[in-house]
Amino acid sequence: MSVVAPPPAARPRRHPFRAAVIWLLLPLGVAVGVVGARALSPSPAPAAPPAAPAAEAEPTSVHFAPNRWEAAGVKTEAVAASPLADHAWRTGRVAVDDDRVAHISPPVEGVVREVRVRLGEDVAAGQVLAVIDSKEVGQAKLDLVTARVALAAEREREAWARTTAANTEALLTAITAGKTAAEIDAAFKDRPVGDRRQQLMAAYTTRNLLRTQTEADKASAGVIPGITREKNETALAAAEAGFQALREELRFQARQQARAADLKLQEAAAAHDVARTRLLTLGYSPAQVDAMDPVREGPAAARFEITAPFAGTVVEKHAVRSERVTAQFQLFQVADLSAVWVQADAFEADLPLLRGLGGRGLVFRAPAAGVGERPAAVLYAGDLVDRASRAVTVTATAANLDRALKPGMYVEVGLPRGTAAPVVHVPAAAVQRYQGAAFVFVLHGADEFRRADVELGREAGDRMEVTAGLRPGDVIAVAGGFVLKSELYRDQLAGD
């Protein structure tokens, strides 16, 4: 059996573009194969990098001779621990001190005759600001004159009554002692007793005569009839009783007259004091009241001077000549601006800052007005929260001798915050920085400044708290630190 062979297959026709692509990819395949073979074969250990040169140690101190300090601006200061003044700044305002302002009105009604000051003028205490004519003042001065005259008259009457009462008492004592009429006349010749002398002496003489007659009757017993003797004895007894009654009556009268005169004197003195006090309440001094003579002054007695109660500035002026004014009319407003109030509104979130604020005080500033930071003593830290603003008004007193603070101007008020515990803090200018580290220069010996790395805390104004790296007593460079840093890192800076 014969096998018939199949016909040969037709050979594919080779495309010329495909052949070109194959020839281009052939070198790429060879390269990939080589790379794969290298990846699968173990690689030798990489060569060690060349060793870096040893780093030079950074300098930590610099010698700087003291004779160069002034030219370089180097200054030193010992570090001390004290409270760091850190503040929360709030908007505030300047106001007139209520204890240093006076709203001046006349105490009486009158007409303005003179105005002696201008608006904005500085006045001294007691300086005359204006003069008014007042009938009330003139009448008060005349009442004082009347009271003076009445008082002088009552003083004379009281002195006379007191003297005559004393002399009457002395006369009664002499009579009781049994002195003769001649002796009594001699003793009381120049001593005023009044009409009591005549009454007493008449009764005294009558009694003495009857006493002599009775004694004579007794001596001539049997010669004088009994009825006559009895009559004389009866007359003597009546004279004795009358004389005793007269002495008691005159003693009582003398004392009563002295007492009445004393009461009249007290009444006159009271009237005089009332008239005098009325003028004192108008503002006159005791010396001025005592020297007043309205009769001699004439029409000028009605003039009343309005004076400044203390030294200050006339910040308001409403007085106009020939204008009628009353006690309700404000003529001037005088303020002592040597000290002012600084007020700030502290909100509820600030209330913790107000606790104990009275003992610590606060600071304020007005950059827009060219006023730097100044201290103020807290007068009142506030106890009431305003319903509308929800703020507490803090009031402090600040000196204003240079008059830079104007009432009504706005200021920035710094409320102290943080604790009052002492901490180490240095001027911000003392802290230097290099490559991210903060440090200060500490003086060792006479001319060696060593770098001391520090850790910083709070910052308040131009002061910075140092939490680590310094101790109280260390002497550091507070100025000229940049010069010292330049000297310390001269080589590094030159290399850069």
C-alpha positions in Angstrom: 0.0 0.0 0.0 1.5 3.2 -1.0 1.4 6.4 1.0 0.7 9.6 -0.8 2.8 12.4 0.7 0.9 15.7 1.3 1.9 18.6 -0.8 4.4 20.9 0.8 2.9 23.8 2.7 3.1 27.2 1.2 6.0 29.2 2.7 4.8 32.4 4.3 5.7 35.6 2.6 8.2 37.7 4.7 7.0 41.3 5.2 9.9 43.8 4.8 8.6 46.2 7.7 8.4 43.4 10.2 11.9 42.3 9.5 13.2 45.8 10.2 11.5 45.9 13.6 13.0 42.6 14.5 16.5 43.8 13.7 15.9 46.9 15.9 14.6 45.0 18.9 17.3 42.4 18.9 20.0 44.6 20.5 17.5 45.7 23.2 16.7 42.1 24.1 20.4 41.3 24.4 20.9 44.2 26.8 17.9 43.3 28.9 19.2 39.8 29.2 22.6 41.0 30.3 21.0 43.2 33.0 18.8 40.4 34.3 21.8 38.1 34.5 23.6 40.6 36.6 20.6 41.1 38.8 20.3 37.3 39.5 24.0 36.9 40.1 25.2 37.8 43.7 26.5 41.4 43.8 29.8 42.2 45.5 29.7 44.3 48.8 29.7 48.1 48.1 32.8 50.0 48.8 32.9 51.9 52.1 32.6 55.7 51.7 35.6 57.7 52.5 35.8 58.8 56.2 34.7 62.4 56.9 37.2 64.7 58.5 36.7 65.2 62.2 34.5 68.2 63.0 36.1 71.1 64.9 34.6 71.8 68.4 32.5 75.0 68.5 34.1 77.9 70.5 32.4 78.6 73.9 34.1 81.7 75.2 35.7 84.8 74.0 38.1 87.2 75.6 37.2 90.8 75.3 39.3 93.4 77.1 37.4 95.9 79.3 39.0 98.9 77.6 37.1 97.9 74.5 33.6 97.6 76.1 32.6 101.2 75.8 33.5 101.5 72.2 31.7 98.2 71.4 28.7 99.1 73.5 29.2 96.2 75.9 27.4 96.5 79.2 27.0 94.0 82.0 24.4 93.4 84.6 23.9 90.9 87.5 21.0 88.5 87.1 18.3 88.8 89.8 15.1 87.0 90.4 12.0 89.2 90.5 8.4 89.1 89.3 8.1 89.4 85.6 5.7 92.2 84.5 3.5 90.5 82.0 0.3 92.3 80.9 -2.9 91.8 79.1 -3.6 94.9 77.1 -7.1 96.5 77.0 -8.5 99.7 75.7 -8.8 102.5 78.3 -9.2 106.2 78.6 -7.9 109.2 80.6 -10.3 111.0 82.9 -10.2 113.9 85.3 -9.6 112.8 88.9 -12.9 113.4 90.7 -10.9 114.3 93.9 -9.0 117.0 92.0 -11.8 118.9 90.2 -14.1 121.7 91.6 -17.3 123.0 90.1 -17.3 126.5 91.4 -20.6 128.3 92.0 -21.3 131.4 94.1 -22.7 130.7 97.6 -25.0 133.7 97.4 -27.1 135.5 94.7 -25.5 138.5 93.0 -24.3 140.2 89.9 -20.9 139.5 88.3 -18.8 142.7 88.4 -15.3 141.3 87.5 -13.9 138.2 85.8 -10.2 137.9 86.5 -9.2 134.7 84.7 -9.3 133.2 81.2 -10.1 129.7 80.0 -7.1 127.4 80.3 -5.3 129.7 82.7 -3.4 128.1 85.6 -4.5 129.4 89.0 -3.1 129.2 92.5 -5.0 128.2 95.6 -6.9 131.2 96.9 -6.6 133.2 93.7 -9.5 135.5 92.9 -11.4 134.2 89.9 -14.4 136.7 89.9 -16.1 139.3 92.0 -19.8 139.7 92.5 -22.1 142.2 94.2 -24.4 140.6 96.7 -26.9 142.3 99.0 -26.9 139.2 101.1 -23.2 139.6 101.8 -23.6 143.3 102.7 -26.4 142.5 105.1 -24.4 139.8 106.7 -21.6 142.2 107.4 -23.9 144.8 108.8 -25.5 142.1 111.1 -22.0 141.3 112.3 -21.4 145.0 113.2 -24.7 145.1 115.1 -23.9 141.9 117.0 -20.4 143.3 117.9 -22.0 146.4 119.4 -24.6 144.5 121.4 -21.9 142.1 122.6 -19.7 144.9 123.8 -22.6 146.5 125.7 -23.6 143.3 127.4 -20.0 142.6 128.4 -19.9 145.9 130.2 -23.3 145.2 131.9 -22.2 141.8 133.0 -18.9 143.1 134.3 -20.7 145.8 136.4 -23.3 143.3 137.7 -20.6 140.8 138.6 -18.5 143.5 140.4 -21.4 145.0 142.3 -22.5 141.5 143.4 -19.0 140.7 144.7 -18.8 144.1 146.5 -22.2 143.6 148.0 -21.1 140.2 149.3 -18.0 141.8 150.8 -20.0 144.6 152.3 -22.4 142.1 154.0 -19.3 140.3 155.3 -17.9 143.5 156.8 -21.3 144.3 158.4 -21.6 140.8 159.8 -18.1 141.2 161.3 -19.4 144.3 163.3 -17.1 146.9 161.7 -18.1 150.6 162.3 -19.7 152.7 159.7 -16.5 154.8 159.4 -14.4 151.7 158.7 -16.9 150.4 156.2 -17.0 153.8 154.4 -13.2 153.8 154.2 -13.0 150.3 152.9 -15.7 150.6 150.2 -15.2 154.2 149.2 -14.1 153.4 145.6 -15.9 150.0 145.3 -19.2 150.1 143.4 -22.1 148.5 145.2 -25.0 150.5 143.8 -28.0 151.6 145.8 -27.6 148.6 148.1 -24.9 150.5 150.0 -27.4 153.2 151.2 -30.0 150.7 152.1 -27.6 148.5 154.0 -25.9 151.3 155.8 -29.2 153.0 156.9 -30.5 149.7 158.3 -27.2 149.0 159.9 -27.0 152.4 161.6 -30.6 152.2 162.8 -30.0 148.8 164.3 -26.8 149.9 166.0 -28.5 153.0 167.5 -31.4 150.9 168.9 -28.9 148.4 170.2 -27.0 151.2 172.0 -30.2 152.6 173.4 -31.3 149.2 174.7 -27.9 148.7 176.4 -28.2 152.2 178.0 -31.7 151.3 179.2 -30.4 148.2 180.9 -27.5 150.1 182.5 -29.9 152.7 184.0 -32.3 150.3 185.6 -35.1 152.0 187.5 -34.5 155.4 185.8 -36.1 154.6 182.5 -39.7 153.6 182.7 -40.4 149.9 181.9 -42.7 150.8 179.2 -40.1 152.8 177.4 -37.5 150.1 177.8 -39.9 147.5 176.4 -40.7 149.8 173.5 -37.0 150.2 172.7 -36.4 146.5 172.9 -39.3 145.8 170.6 -37.9 148.4 168.1 -34.5 146.8 168.3 -36.0 143.3 167.6 -37.9 144.7 164.6 -34.7 146.5 163.4 -32.7 143.3 163.8 -35.3 141.3 161.8 -35.6 144.0 159.1 -31.8 144.2 158.8 -31.4 140.5 158.5 -34.2 140.3 155.8 -32.6 143.2 154.0 -29.2 141.5 153.9 -30.7 138.3 152.5 -32.8 140.3 150.0 -29.8 142.3 148.8 -27.6 139.3 148.6 -30.2 137.5 146.5 -30.8 140.5 144.3 -27.0 140.9 143.7 -26.7 137.3 142.7 -29.7 137.4 140.5 -28.6 140.5 138.7 -25.2 139.0 138.1 -26.8 135.9 136.7 -29.2 137.8 134.5 -26.3 139.9 133.2 -24.4 136.7 132.4 -27.3 135.3 130.5 -27.7 138.5 128.5 -24.0 138.3 127.7 -24.3 134.7 126.5 -27.3 135.7 124.4 -25.3 138.6 122.8 -22.3 136.3 122.3 -24.5 133.7 120.6 -25.9 136.3 118.2 -22.4 137.5 117.5 -21.2 134.0 116.8 -24.1 133.4 114.5 -23.4 136.5 112.5 -19.7 135.6 112.4 -20.3 132.0 111.4 -22.6 133.1 108.6 -19.7 135.0 107.1 -17.3 132.1 107.7 -19.7 129.7 105.8 -19.5 132.1 102.8 -15.8 131.4 102.6 -14.2 134.2 104.6 -11.3 133.3 106.9 -11.5 134.1 110.6 -8.9 136.8 110.2 -11.0 138.4 107.4 -14.1 138.4 109.5 -12.4 139.9 112.5 -11.0 142.7 110.4 -14.3 143.5 108.6 -15.5 147.1 108.9 -18.5 147.4 106.6 -19.3 151.0 107.7 -15.9 152.1 106.6 -16.0 150.0 103.4 -19.3 151.5 102.2 -20.8 150.1 99.0 -17.7 147.8 98.7 -19.1 145.9 101.6 -21.4 144.0 99.2 -18.5 142.8 97.1 -17.8 139.0 97.3 -14.7 137.4 95.8 -14.9 133.9 94.2 -11.6 132.2 94.8 -9.9 128.9 93.6 -10.1 126.2 96.2 -6.8 124.7 95.1 -4.1 125.1 92.5 -5.2 123.9 89.0 -6.3 124.9 85.6 -9.6 126.7 84.5 -11.0 124.0 82.2 -14.5 125.6 82.0 -15.5 129.2 82.3 -19.1 130.4 82.2 -18.8 133.7 84.2 -19.8 136.8 82.2 -19.7 140.4 83.6 -23.0 142.0 84.6 -24.8 138.6 84.6 -27.0 137.8 87.6 -26.0 134.5 89.1 -27.4 132.2 91.8 -26.0 129.4 93.9 -27.1 126.9 91.1 -25.0 128.7 88.5 -21.6 127.2 87.7 -19.1 130.0 87.1 -15.9 127.9 86.6 -14.6 124.4 86.6 -11.0 124.1 88.0 -9.1 120.9 87.7 -5.7 119.8 89.1 -4.3 117.9 86.1 -1.0 117.0 87.8 -2.6 113.6 88.4 -5.4 112.0 86.4 -7.5 108.8 86.3 -6.8 106.0 83.9 -9.8 103.8 83.4 -10.2 100.5 81.5 -13.2 98.2 80.9 -12.3 94.7 82.0 -14.7 92.0 80.7 -15.8 88.8 82.6 -12.9 86.8 81.2 -10.5 89.4 82.7 -12.0 89.1 86.2 -9.2 86.7 87.4 -6.7 89.4 86.5 -8.4 91.9 88.8 -8.0 89.8 92.0 -5.3 91.5 94.1 -4.8 94.2 91.5 -4.9 96.9 94.1 -1.6 95.8 95.5 0.2 95.3 92.2 -0.9 98.3 90.1 -0.9 98.4 86.3 0.7 100.2 83.3 -0.6 102.1 80.4 0.6 103.7 77.2 -0.7 105.9 74.4 1.5 105.3 71.3 -0.6 107.6 69.1 0.0 110.5 71.4 3.7 109.7 71.9 3.3 108.6 75.5 5.4 105.6 76.5 4.6 103.0 79.1 3.8 104.5 82.5 2.8 103.1 85.9 -0.5 103.7 87.6 -1.7 102.9 91.1 -5.1 101.1 91.1 -7.7 103.1 93.0 -10.7 100.8 92.5 -10.7 97.5 90.7 -14.5 97.6 90.3 -17.2 95.5 91.9 -20.2 96.0 89.5 -20.6 94.6 86.0 -22.3 97.1 83.7 -25.5 95.6 82.3 -25.1 97.1 78.9 -21.3 96.7 78.3 -20.9 93.6 80.5 -17.6 95.1 81.7 -16.1 96.2 85.0 -14.5 99.6 85.1 -11.0 99.6 86.6 -9.8 103.0 87.9 -6.2 103.9 88.5 -4.3 107.1 89.4 -1.4 108.3 87.3 1.0 111.2 87.6 0.7 113.8 84.9 3.3 116.4 85.8 4.2 116.9 82.1 0.6 117.3 81.2 1.0 114.8 78.3 -2.2 113.0 79.4 -5.3 114.7 78.3 -8.7 113.7 79.9 -10.7 112.0 77.2 -7.8 110.6 75.2 -7.6 106.8 74.6 -4.8 104.7 76.0 -3.8 101.1 76.2 -4.0 99.7 79.7 -1.9 96.7 80.7 -3.6 94.4 83.3 -0.8 92.3 85.1 -1.2 88.6 84.6 0.8 85.6 85.7 2.0 85.0 89.2 3.9 87.4 91.4 6.5 84.8 92.2 10.1 85.9 91.4 11.7 84.4 88.3 15.0 84.9 86.4 14.5 87.3 83.5 16.9 89.2 81.3 16.7 92.0 78.7 15.7 90.7 75.3 18.8 92.3 73.9 21.0 90.0 76.1 19.7 86.8 74.3 21.7 85.8 71.2 20.8 83.0 68.7 23.0 80.9 66.6 22.0 77.8 64.6 18.6 77.7 66.4 20.1 77.8 69.9 19.5 80.7 72.4 22.3 81.7 74.7 23.7 84.6 76.7 27.2 85.6 77.5 28.2 85.2 81.1 31.2 87.1 82.4 34.0 85.1 84.1 36.9 86.9 85.6 37.7 90.3 84.1 37.4 89.8 80.4 36.2 86.3 79.5 32.6 85.9 78.2 31.3 82.4 78.1 28.4 81.2 76.1 25.6 79.9 78.3 22.7 78.1 76.5 19.4 79.1 78.1 15.8 78.0 77.9 13.3 80.8 77.5 9.8 81.2 78.9 7.5 84.1 78.9 8.2 87.4 77.1 7.0 90.7 78.6 7.9 93.9 76.8 11.7 94.0 76.5 12.3 91.3 79.2 12.4 87.5 78.6 12.1 84.8 81.3 14.9 82.3 81.5 13.7 78.9 82.9 17.1 77.2 82.7 20.7 78.1 82.1 21.2 81.0 84.5 21.2 81.6 88.2 20.7 84.8 90.2 24.0 86.5 90.7 25.4 85.6 87.3 26.8 88.7 85.5 25.8 88.7 81.8 26.2 91.0 78.9 23.0 93.0 78.5 24.3 95.1 75.6 26.9 94.5 72.9 26.1 90.8 72.6 26.2 90.9 68.8 29.8 92.1 68.9 30.7 89.3 71.3 28.9 86.8 69.1 30.8 88.1 66.1 34.1 87.7 67.9 33.1 84.2 69.1 32.2 82.9 65.7 34.6 85.0 63.6 36.1 81.9 61.8 32.8 80.3 61.0 31.2 83.5 59.8 34.3 84.1 57.6 34.1 80.6 56.2 30.5 81.1 55.3 
